[in-house]
Amino acid sequence: MEEIQRKHELKLDDRRTGNITGVVDVVSFDTDMILLETSRGMLTIKGEELHVSRLCLEKGEVDVEGNFRTLEYSEDGDYGKKKKKGSLVRRLFQ
């Protein structure tokens, strides 16, 4: 079964708040880094005091807040062993 490609957008406001669409999975997050799997590859957000303020994986939307320092894209396979089996949300609610 082939996954439907969602449109990916990234909107930042003053490097403090962001809205991201086309999110397939939240791989990991803490106050210093958020790792998202998007329809256009892996997105790593680094900074300080980061947190996910809204998450709707059904729509592929994530809102994040904090002090953004870097945003980096990589292809699906480039994040090495950081990704664990199953999504973060599924692992949290097992």
C-alpha positions in Angstrom: 0.0 0.0 0.0 1.5 3.3 -1.1 1.3 6.3 1.3 -0.5 9.4 0.1 2.0 12.3 -0.3 0.9 15.3 1.7 1.8 18.9 0.8 4.7 20.0 3.1 4.9 23.6 4.3 6.9 25.2 7.0 5.9 28.6 8.4 8.0 30.4 11.0 7.1 33.5 12.9 10.0 35.5 14.5 12.0 32.2 15.0 9.8 31.5 18.0 6.7 29.7 16.6 6.2 27.4 13.7 3.5 25.5 11.9 4.5 22.5 9.9 2.3 20.5 7.5 3.0 17.3 5.7 4.2 15.6 8.9 4.1 11.8 8.8 5.6 11.1 12.2 7.2 12.7 15.2 10.3 10.6 15.7 11.6 12.3 18.8 11.5 15.5 20.7 13.0 17.2 23.7 13.7 20.8 24.8 16.8 21.0 22.5 15.7 19.0 19.4 12.6 17.9 17.5 12.9 15.3 14.8 10.0 15.0 12.3 9.4 12.7 9.4 7.8 14.8 6.7 6.5 14.0 3.2 9.7 15.6 1.9 12.2 13.9 4.2 13.4 14.2 7.7 13.3 17.6 9.4 15.5 18.3 12.4 14.8 21.4 14.5 17.4 22.5 17.0 17.2 25.2 19.6 16.3 25.9 23.2 13.1 25.5 25.2 11.4 23.7 22.2 8.1 22.0 22.6 5.3 20.7 20.5 2.3 22.9 21.3 -0.2 21.1 18.9 0.0 17.7 17.2 -2.5 16.3 14.7 -1.0 13.4 12.8 -4.3 12.6 11.1 -4.0 15.9 9.3 -0.2 15.9 9.2 0.1 19.1 11.2 2.5 20.1 14.0 2.9 23.5 15.8 6.2 24.1 17.6 7.4 26.8 19.9 10.7 27.8 21.4 14.0 29.4 20.4 14.8 28.0 16.9 18.5 27.9 16.0 18.7 25.5 13.1 16.4 23.7 10.7 17.9 20.9 8.7 16.4 18.5 6.1 17.8 15.1 5.2 16.5 12.3 3.0 14.5 9.5 4.6 17.4 7.2 5.2 19.9 9.8 6.4 18.9 9.9 10.1 20.6 6.6 10.8 19.6 4.8 14.0 17.7 7.7 15.6 14.4 6.3 14.5 13.0 3.5 16.6 10.3 1.1 15.6 6.9 2.7 15.4 5.9 6.3 15.9 6.6 8.2 19.0 2.9 8.7 19.6 2.2 4.9 19.2 5.1 4.1 21.6 3.8 6.5 24.2 0.3 5.1 24.2 1.2 1.4 24.1 
